[in-house]
Amino acid sequence: MKRAAIVFVVAAVLAPAAGAQRASRPADDWVATLEAPDRVAGLKIPDVVAAMKMRPGDVVADLGAGSGLFVAPLAGAVGAKGKVLAIELDRDFFPHIQRKAKAAGVANVQTIAGEPNDPKLPEAVDVALLHDVLHHIENPAAYIASLA
């Protein structure tokens, strides 16, 4: 990463039941929880994105993108010359992410199927966002090491 910026926002670190939690219910069911109005308001997405201090043209990885709550604001922050890599273990979230990008009119979002210990980043990133994700990762240390 060019600026070696990794942003941890309310990230739970080590949960032994990560695999069980990931498999606990389908993505479509998770969306209702992830996008509950009180939860979304509490995320303060505009504040988080502003604090990340991204620049036009940056490549940002949204690791554990879930339903894509951050993709449009991130895409706006990096501009048309930048890119958002929406990394998610569960491909069933991809349609949700893609709908959000389309609704926001942004074309710089790419969905990528990550793996439990490897986000499968296709290129170097300038900034990485990990929000509420590490407890879904089997080996958080290995996952974070793979970002370097």
N, C-alpha and C positions, 0 to 999 in steps of 0.2 A: 504494500500500500504506500502510495507516495507520501502522504502525510502521517502515515501510521496511526490513523484515527480509527479507533473502535469505540463505538458508543454503546454503553450498557444502560438500558432504561428499564428499571424495575425487573431485572433479570434474576430469576430464582436460580441458584447455582447448582446444587447437586441434589437431585431427587432420585432415590433408588428405584422408584416405580415408573421410570420414564417410559419404558416400552408399553406398560399396561395403560398409562394415561394416553399415549398416542393412539392406541388401538381401541380406546374405550367407546368411541362413537364416530359415526361418519362425519365428514367435513360439513355437509349440509346442516347437520344438527349443531355443529360447533359454531356456525355462522351466527345463529341467534344469540349465543352467549357472547361471542367476540364483538358483535355489533350492537349490543344492548346500549341504548342511549346514555344511561348513566356511566357505563364503562367507557364509551367513546369520549364523553365529555371529560372524564377524569384523566384520559390519556394526554390531554393538552397537546394534540398533534402539531398545531402550528408552532407552539413554543419549542417542542422537541426538534422539529425540523429547523427552526431558526438557530437553535443552540448548536446544531451540527455544523454550522458555518460552511455549507457547501458552496461551490463556485460553479458558474456556468461551464459546462463541459466535463464536470466530474462524473466518475462512474461510482455509483453507490450500490452496495449490496444490502438488501432488506432480507436478513437471514431469519427464516421462520416467518415468512410474509403472511401466513394464514389467509384470511379473507381479503387481504390487500388494503387495509385501512390506511397505511402509510404511502402506498405506491403513487397516487396522484400528487400529494403534496411533495414527495421526494422528486418526482418527475418534473414538477414545476420549478423546484429549487435548482436543479441541474440544467434545466433548459433543453431545447431541442437538440443541442450538440452533446448533451450528456446522456447518461443511460442509467436506468434502474434495473438491477438484476434481482428479481423477486425469487428468492430461493425458498423452496418448501419441500418437505419430505412427502407430504400427501398431495399427489397430483390432482385429487378431487377438489382442491382449492383453486386450481388454475382457472376454471371458468369464472369464478368470483373475481379473481384478480384482473382477468382480461376484461370483464364487464366494467369494472371500476375505471380502468385505464381508458376504455372506449368512451364511457360516459363523461370523463373529464377531458376528452379530446387530446390525450397524450399518446404519442406513438413510440416513446422511448423506453417502454417497459418490456422486459424479456422474462418469461417464466422459466425457471430451471429446477429440475428435479434433483434435489440434494440427497445425500445419504446420511445416515445417523452419525458417522464420524468424518464426513467430508462434504462440504457444501457444494462441491463440483463447480467452483467458480471458473468460468471460461476465459477470464482475463483478470488482470490486476485491477484492484479497486482502490479508490481514493478514500472512501469512507464506508464503514460497515455499521449497520444498525442491528442490534440484537435486542428485541423487546419481548419479554415474557416467553423466552424460547429455550434457554439452556436446560430447564428441567425436562424438556422433551428429548434431549440429546443423551445418548447412552454414555459417551465419554466427553464431557465438556472440555477438558484440557486438550485432548487430541483435536477436537473440532476447532477450538480457538487457534491452536498451533498451525492448523492447515490454512489459516487466513494470511499468514505471513508470506 
